[in-house]
Structures are given as C-alpha cells and as structure tokens.
Amino acid sequence: MMKPIIQIAFVLSTLFARVDVAGQNRSNDILSDSAKLTEFVYMNIHYPLMDFINNVEGTAVYKINTDNVGYIGEMQLISSSGSSSLDSEAKRLIYLIPAQQLKNLTSHKISIRFKLADNKIYKVSDVLEDMPEFPGGNEEIAKFISQNLNWPREGADMSISGSIICGFVIEKDGSINIVEVVRPIQRWFDAEAVRVIKRMPEWKAGKKDGKPVRVYFVVPVRFALRSE
C-alpha cells in the first residue's frame, strides 16, 4: 500500500492593518464607546487580501438599528469605502457586535475606517516579540498534517512526488484565513493540502508592540509515495 510522505518547513512573514472606528460616545457600551469599538474591530477584522495587496483604504459608514434585546437589526450602507469587499467586511464586523445596552436604537451611525498600518513583509526577527504558536508547537503542526492528510481518491493511481507550497494568514484572534496555494503540483493534491490547513485549530497569535497582528505562514508540504 502506498502512503504519502509529508515534509514540512516554515517561512514566516507578516501582514497587518490598523482600523480606526468612530462612533457616538454616550455610555460604556461598545456602540457608544469609540475606544471599545476600535478594539473590538481590531481584534476581529479580516482585512480583505486583494485590498491589502492593492493598498486600498477607505471608510464605510452604516446606519443601524438595534432590537429590543440590543442586537444589531437593520443595517444600511450610507457611505461606501470605495471597495465592495471593505464594505462587506465592515458589515460582517458590525453583525459580530454582541447584544448592547442600547436597545431599540434607531438611525445610529457607525463609521469604520480601514487604514493600512504597514505594507512591508517582515522577517520574524524584525517584527515579532511573540511568534504565532500552534497548540503544542511546530512538532504538533507536522503531526496534525500527517494525521489529517489523505491521498486524494481521484489520484489513487497517480505517482505524484513534490512539494505543494501553501500560504495562510494567522489572524489576530488565532484563526486561519486566506489559505492559498503558492506553488501547486496537481489540483486534487493542492485541494487536499488546502483542506487540511483550513482544519487547523486556532493558534496563539503573534504580537508586535504588545498587540496581536496578522501573520503570514508559508508551509511547503511534500507528497511522495513509499511502499509499506
């Protein structure tokens, strides 16, 4: 029986962005405290990759209502950021806001400003005080991939050998986002590598200047055949 041999190496660089949020300031609730709302958005944002690559910034302004238990209800975009993907991300973030003290609120405006803090790709030693950490460390990454990677059924009779290089972003909350194939081998094997990376549990986020940042990992995964 043929089994895949998996070899793993790591290259680390970073992507990160700053988001400024303006809201009313009438109480200690998130919707009425600009500082708390800014922190909430900073910790939960998934800056759209193409906007990041193309240096797209902007401000999306939404008018919202809350229901009788304080959850976000109706929402209307009243001023676009200039990017549909940034507008969509702003909408997603607003819907993530937990129930608020401000109930039955109408026509409340939230302005979410997407501002790229740094466009440079850094080396680990240049930027991070704390590196991202997979639960259990790097050895556990190899174990996780080995235990979850399957030889594609469609490629059962194929003699594939080589490295699929996948990149992915570890977000500020430790979740995996923007999984891509940087160097493919064959589409079924590429899809299997991406599937496994998407199944990774949450990481401990990397930090810069005491704040969690988005971190880009590149993981070459080698497929080869061997006889048992």
URBEL-V142734 format. One record per residue. N is the residue number from 0. D_FIRST is the distance of its C-alpha to the first C-alpha in Angstrom with 1 decimal. Layout:
# URBEL-V142734
<<N | D_FIRST> <N | D_FIRST>>
This chain:
# URBEL-V142734
<<0 | 0.0> <1 | 3.8> <2 | 6.6> <3 | 10.2> <4 | 12.7> <5 | 16.0> <6 | 19.4> <7 | 22.6> <8 | 26.2> <9 | 29.4> <10 | 32.4> <11 | 35.2> <12 | 38.2> <13 | 40.4> <14 | 41.9> <15 | 44.7> <16 | 47.6> <17 | 50.9> <18 | 52.2> <19 | 55.8> <20 | 56.9> <21 | 60.4> <22 | 61.6> <23 | 64.7> <24 | 65.8> <25 | 67.5> <26 | 65.7> <27 | 62.9> <28 | 60.3> <29 | 57.5> <30 | 59.1> <31 | 62.4> <32 | 61.3> <33 | 60.2> <34 | 58.8> <35 | 56.6> <36 | 55.4> <37 | 54.6> <38 | 52.5> <39 | 50.7> <40 | 49.9> <41 | 48.9> <42 | 46.4> <43 | 44.9> <44 | 45.1> <45 | 42.1> <46 | 44.0> <47 | 42.7> <48 | 40.7> <49 | 42.6> <50 | 45.9> <51 | 45.0> <52 | 44.0> <53 | 47.1> <54 | 49.4> <55 | 50.5> <56 | 52.7> <57 | 55.0> <58 | 56.5> <59 | 55.7> <60 | 58.5> <61 | 57.9> <62 | 60.5> <63 | 59.2> <64 | 60.4> <65 | 59.4> <66 | 59.6> <67 | 61.5> <68 | 58.8> <69 | 58.3> <70 | 55.1> <71 | 55.0> <72 | 56.0> <73 | 57.1> <74 | 56.4> <75 | 57.9> <76 | 57.2> <77 | 60.7> <78 | 59.9> <79 | 56.7> <80 | 55.2> <81 | 54.9> <82 | 51.1> <83 | 49.6> <84 | 46.5> <85 | 48.7> <86 | 50.8> <87 | 47.7> <88 | 46.5> <89 | 50.1> <90 | 50.0> <91 | 46.7> <92 | 48.1> <93 | 51.4> <94 | 49.6> <95 | 47.8> <96 | 51.1> <97 | 51.6> <98 | 54.6> <99 | 57.8> <100 | 61.2> <101 | 62.7> <102 | 62.6> <103 | 63.9> <104 | 64.0> <105 | 64.8> <106 | 64.7> <107 | 63.2> <108 | 62.0> <109 | 59.1> <110 | 58.6> <111 | 55.3> <112 | 55.4> <113 | 52.2> <114 | 52.9> <115 | 50.5> <116 | 51.2> <117 | 49.4> <118 | 47.5> <119 | 46.3> <120 | 42.7> <121 | 43.0> <122 | 41.3> <123 | 40.4> <124 | 43.2> <125 | 45.7> <126 | 45.4> <127 | 43.8> <128 | 45.4> <129 | 42.4> <130 | 38.9> <131 | 36.7> <132 | 34.5> <133 | 31.3> <134 | 31.5> <135 | 30.7> <136 | 30.7> <137 | 28.4> <138 | 25.9> <139 | 25.5> <140 | 24.9> <141 | 21.8> <142 | 20.7> <143 | 21.6> <144 | 19.7> <145 | 16.5> <146 | 16.8> <147 | 17.7> <148 | 15.8> <149 | 13.3> <150 | 11.5> <151 | 14.1> <152 | 13.7> <153 | 16.1> <154 | 14.0> <155 | 10.7> <156 | 11.5> <157 | 13.2> <158 | 12.8> <159 | 14.6> <160 | 15.9> <161 | 19.1> <162 | 21.1> <163 | 22.2> <164 | 25.6> <165 | 26.8> <166 | 30.3> <167 | 31.7> <168 | 35.0> <169 | 35.5> <170 | 38.7> <171 | 41.7> <172 | 40.6> <173 | 37.1> <174 | 35.3> <175 | 32.9> <176 | 34.4> <177 | 34.2> <178 | 30.5> <179 | 30.1> <180 | 27.8> <181 | 29.7> <182 | 27.4> <183 | 24.8> <184 | 21.8> <185 | 21.1> <186 | 22.6> <187 | 19.5> <188 | 18.1> <189 | 21.7> <190 | 22.3> <191 | 19.3> <192 | 20.7> <193 | 24.2> <194 | 23.2> <195 | 21.9> <196 | 25.0> <197 | 27.2> <198 | 25.9> <199 | 27.1> <200 | 29.9> <201 | 33.4> <202 | 34.1> <203 | 37.3> <204 | 39.2> <205 | 40.5> <206 | 44.3> <207 | 47.0> <208 | 50.6> <209 | 49.8> <210 | 48.3> <211 | 44.7> <212 | 43.5> <213 | 40.8> <214 | 38.2> <215 | 35.8> <216 | 32.4> <217 | 30.2> <218 | 26.5> <219 | 24.3> <220 | 20.6> <221 | 18.2> <222 | 15.0> <223 | 12.8> <224 | 9.4> <225 | 8.1> <226 | 5.8> <227 | 5.8>>
